[in-house]
């Protein structure tokens, strides 16, 4: 986000940045991201961040904190986040009330979005629903091989790949538990936005073993340990599944024969009148050669831009919660980069 603001967004001014390690405290924000100094120092001091005169905070930490977000909102800063709060009306009631109180206190707005959860399981289904007469079921499938992600601490410690299969469940560790709440929240979001009237959202997972050892960067995935996780977050009304998010995640290049076989990426299916299907795949380029690292990074860019491009409308929104259903369609601010284009009347 910082490099995009420096390189492409003269309409936005960076006035501060929070860092989480002492060796970055006080460093110039531009230098931290490989750009020329911009004259703004990063800080590990939360009090300094709260005292900064900012209109909006882009909140994207590895570990989220309701306390931090509430403090930012209460200080009068809008918050746009890729990390959580995609549908705050369906989080724990005590946390939801704290968020709303902070928004009222600071006359501020909070918005959560990204890729998935985010645009692909929020904005895109709502956009396509505009062509629906009636909807019977919405399914979002994500198929991904985690072998390409260099952060093996997330893959093996957070996602618990390589662990015994019987240990994989929504409460295996803090990471999986938090991840499951995000997708549960997203199912509620779609159901609420499209009047599904569901009774509950459940989470289930099927773990499958590796048939051989696989070297994944600095880690070895052992045969017999978890190499695949098929998660389903299902929103039901009267026992019938109306909204479902399914993730088909693997490591090591193996894929179970009995699993569904959508294309890699994200597939949205709307059963109804009419029925429709859309597939999304994100790469660094479809026309030039690019490294696997560039291709992997493209999804992170898409996630960040969904929120960065939303900053002006978040700042213009009424105080309170602004979900993907509340805001107008977010489009690229920079676009083709020709800022002098005049549209004929």
Secondary structure, DSSP 8 states (H G I E B T S, - for coil): -HHHHHHH-TT------B-SSGGGTT-BHHHHTTS---S-B-BS-HHHHHHS--SEEEE--SS--HHHHHHHHHTT-EEEESSS-SSGGGS-HHHHHHHHHHHHHHT-EEEE--BTTBGGGTHHHHHHHTT-SEEEEEEEEEEEEGGG-S-HIIIIIIS-TTS-GGG-STTSSHHHHHHHHHHHHHHHHHHHHTT---SEEEEEEEEEE-SS-EEETTEEE-TTSEEEEEEEEEEEETTEEEEEEEEEEESSS---TTS----SEEEEEEEEES-EEEEE---S-SSS---HHHHHHHHHHHHHHHHHTTHHHHHHS-SEE--TTTS-----SSTTS-TT-----
